[in-house]
Amino acid sequence: MRAAVLTEYGEPLEIESVPDPEPADNGVVVETEACGICRSDWHAWKGHGEWADDRVPEGQILGHEPAGRVVAVGSGVERVREGDRIAVPFNLGRGDCEHCRNGHGNVCEDGLALGFEADAPGAFAEQVHVPHADYNAVHLPDGVSPTEMASLGCRFATAYHGLAHRADLAPGDWVAVHGCGGVGLSAVHVADALGANPVAVDLDEAALAKARELGAAETVPASEVVDVPSEVRDLTDGGAHVSVDALGIAETCRNSVACLRARGQHLQFGLTTDEERGEVSLPTDAMTQSEITFLGSRGMPPTRYGELLRMVERGTVSPAALVTDEVALADVPDRLDAMDDFGVVGIEVVTAF
């Protein structure tokens, strides 16, 4: 089969012919019909993450936001059948550890990260293997296309999990979103769907325009504002209740914390780059005095996808609204390169393999 392989950090991915995957006893093989291109793929391509023992090995097939049709099933799989249409969370759980049993399989103690580890080749490929499929496979409802499901991917799922499960968000709350790439726009859309008032912050007017389409109540053009936290506090009459760093650089992380009102909650979605190397200094005394909460959010437990899919079926959220382009597998190297200068608005999805 054809696959996009990381052969050298920062150099274009190679489109290579590699062996077709075979299902493990607990796994299935999926014919990939769609796979989102995510900034996490860009981080992997750049070789980031060694500071957190999270650097993707060279030789890896990238891609971690797939949906498709099951074409082979392991002998021990009970819940998935050949021909089923499924999506695959990137955070693959084993299904039987303490975290998985308690509904937190996204942080499974023996989990795998699809597309980021040698034991979990990714979905920038014609086929992808899904281990522990009875736990990890998410069946697609009728009427939800693979492209729409791929756009749920890690970005939309991370945004939903963060706002719906990690933060204590109430209707009418103000939610500031710093950085309106794929996960930031997802957060804007999800916050609006949950009845909150999103404030979108970005340097790029096209990204802010897309945020307004997706439900942003206010926008802040960061390139024109001297003090972003003060601007957000003014717009929200005292500060956001929840604020998201959807980019992962020191400035957006600190701005997110600084724009909160007392007892506000910061959500960290964005991963850092070579500049921060996983470390950002924060005003901990001020956070203590105002009882600010700092929360991380990583993907979403497979067991909770049902609630998000019901929202998609009802039209409460529309991940497809974030899709700005459908591309071919051969285009992936160029589309990752475009992320160097934030040259991508919304979510791009591979649909031709």
N, C-alpha and C positions, 0 to 999 in steps of 0.2 A: 504494500500500500504506500501511498504518498504521505509524507509528514514534513512539518517544518521543525528543523532540528537546530538547537543552539550549539554551534561548533566552536565559537570563540566569543567571549564577552565583548559587546559593543560592535561586533561585525554582523553583517546581514545574516539572518537565519538561512540555512540551506534547505531547499526543498529536495528531500531524498526519498529513495525507495527503501523501505524497511519491512521486516517480516510482519505479517498480520498477527495480531494478538490471539492467544488461545485462552478460553475461560478457565480460571481456577475452579475448584469444586464449589467454592462459595461465590463465584463471580459470574458476570455476564459480559459479552462483547456487544458494543453498540456501534451501529453504522452512524457516523456523525452527520447530522443534517444541518446543524448550525452550531457555531461556537463564537462567543463574544471575544473581542480583543480588549484586554483590560490593562490599566496602568500597572497592575501587579506583574503582568507579563513583561512590561517595559523594565520594571525593577529587576526581574530575573535576567533579562537580556543584558542589562548593564552590569550584572554581577554584584548587585547590592545584597546586603544581608549577612555578610560574614561576621559582623559585630554581634549578631544574635544567633550565630551558628545556624543560619538559615539561607546560606548561599546556594543557589541552584547549580548542580553540577553541569559542566560542559558535556555535550552529548545528549542532553535532555530534550525530549519532545515537549514543547510548551503548549499552553492552551488549557484553560480550566473552567470554562463556562459552557459546557456542551449540552445539547439535547439531540435525540435521535431515536432510531428504531433498534430494538434488540435483535441480533442475528445469531447469537450462540449463547447457550445457557449451561452453567456448570451443574454437575450431577447432584449437588447438595442444595441447590436453590429451590425454594418453594413458592415464593410470592411473585416471581417475575417469569414471564413466558416469552418465547420467541415471537416476535411481531409486536410486542408491547412498545409503546412510545413513552420514553422516559427522559427526565432531566437528571443531572448528576451534580450534587453539591461538590464544591472543590474540597471541602473539609470532610474527608472520608473517615467515618468512624468504624470501629470494630463491632460495635453493637452490644457488647457484654461487659464493658468496664463500668466502674462506678459512675462516671460522668454520663456515659451513654444511657445507663439504666435510669438515671435521674433526669433525663431529657436535655442533656448538655453535650450531645455527641459532637458538636463543633469543636470541642476541646478534648476529645477522646485522648486518653493517656497513651494509647498506642496507635493513634490515627495517622493517616497519610494525607499529604496535600497534593491533590491531583495536578499534574503538570509541573510540580516543583521538586519532586524527589525521584530518584532512579527507580524506586519500586512502584511508582505511579506515573507511567508515561502519560503525557497530556493528550489533548483533543484537537490540536492543530494537525489533524490526521484524518484519514478516511474512516478509521475505526479507533475505538478507545475501550480499554478494559476497565470494568467497575468491580472492585473487590467487595466482599460482604454485601452483595447486591440486595438481599432481603432487607437490610437496614438502610442502605444508602440510595437505592433507586427511588426516584420520585415520579410516579405515574402522571402523565399529562392528561388533564381533563379534555373532553371533546371540545373542539373549538379553539383551543390554545395552540398556536402554531409553534414549531420548533424555534423559529426566529424569535418569537416573543418570549419563549421560555429561556432561550439562551441569553436574552437581554436581562432576565432576572438575575442570572449569573451570580457572581460573588458580590457585585456592587449593589444591586437592588436588594438582594437578600441581606447583606451586611447592614444597609441603611434601615431596612424594615426591622431586623432583629435589634439593632441599636435603639431605635426610637420606640418600638412597640414592647420590647422585652427588657432591655437594659436600663433605659431611662424611665423615670416616673413622669411621663408626659400626659398632660390633661388637655382636653379641647379648650381652645382659646389661648393656650400658652404661646409665647414667642419662641421660635427656633431659628437661631442664626446658623447659616451654613457657609463656612469659609472655604472657598474653592469649588467651582461649579464644573468639574469634569464629570465623568460617568457616575461616580458614587455620590458626588455632591448634588447633582441634578436628581439622582434617585432619592436622596434625603429630602430635597425640596418637595418632590412629588408625594412621597410618603407622608411627610409632615402635614401637607395640605389635606391628604386623604384622611388622616387621623384627627382632623379638626383643629390643628394648630395653625399659627400664622408664621410662615417661613420668611426669613430675611436672607436673601442671597448676596454673597460677597464674592467678587471676582475682579480681576484686572481687565477682562475681555468683554466687550459689549455684546458680542454674539452669544457668549455663554450666559450673560445676564438676560438677554432677550429670550433665550430658551428657558431660563428659569422662570421668567414671567409667564410663558406659555404653560409651564407645568405647575403653576400655582403660587409663585412667590408673591407675598403681599407687599414687600418692599425689596428694593435692590440697592446695593452699595457699590459704586464703581471705585474699587480700591486704588486705581491709578490716579484718581482725582481727589481723594480724601486724605488729609494729613494724618488724622487720628481715627482709624477704623473702629476701635472699641468705643470711643466716645460717640461716633456717629450711630453705631448700633444701639447704644444706651439711649440716645435721644429718640431714635425711631421707635423704640420699644417701651418708652416711658419708664426708664429705670434699669433696663438690662434684660437680656434674654433669660428665659427659664432654662432652656437647653441650648447648648452651642456645640457645633460639630467642626472639628478640623478634618476636612475631607482631602487635604493635600499632603500633609506630613512634613512641612518645613517648619523651622523654629518660629518664624514670624506668624504663620497662620495658627499654630498651636497656642502661642502666647496671646494672640489677639482673641482667640476663642475663649480662653479662660478669662481674659480681662473684660470681655463684653457682658459677662454674666451678672445678674443681680444676686443679692444674698441668697444662699441656699440653692444656687443654680447648679446645673450639671453639665460638665464637659464630656463629650463623646469623641474618642480618638478613632478615626477610620483610616487616615492616611499613614502610609509607611514612610520612614525617613530615607534620605539619600546619603551619598558620601559626605555631604556637608555636616549633617548632624550625627551620622553613624549611630543612630538609635538613642541618642541622648538629647533632651531639650531641657534647659533650665527654666524653672517656673517660680512664681512669687508665692512660695509655700506659706509664709506668714500671713499674707493677705487671704490666701485660700482658707487657712485655718480660721481666721477671724470671721470670715463670711460664710463658713461651712460649705465651701465649694466641693463638689464631688467630681472626681476624675474617673471616667469609665472607658474601658476598651470594648470594641465590638469586632468579632471575627466571624464572617459568614453567618450561617444559621443552622441550628440543629435540623437534620433531615426530618425528624418527627414533627416539626412545626411548619413545614411547608404547606400543609393543608389549609391553614388559616389564610396564608397569603394567596394561595391559588383560588380560594373562594372569593377573595376580594377582586382578583383578576376576572373571574367568571361574572361577577356582578357589575363589573365596569367601574368599581370604586378606585382601582388603580389600573394604569395601562402602561406596562413596561415597554410596549411597542412604540409608545410616543417618544421614548428616548432614543430610538434607533434612527440614526441619521444617514447610514449607508450600509449596504450589503456588498461584500467584497469576496474575492476568490482567495483560496489558500496561497496562491503565488503572490498575492498583494500584501501578505502579513508582514514581511520584512520592511517594506516601505511604510506601512501604517504604524509600526512600532517606532521607526525613525522619526515620524511626524510628531510623536509625543515628546521628543527632545525639547521642542519649542512650544509645547501645548497647542499643536496645530490640529487638534481633533476636538470637535464639539459634539457632545452627546455620546452615544454608544455605536460603535461599528461592529458588525457581525459577519463572520465568514459563513457563506451559504453555498459556495461552490468549491468542491474538493477534488 
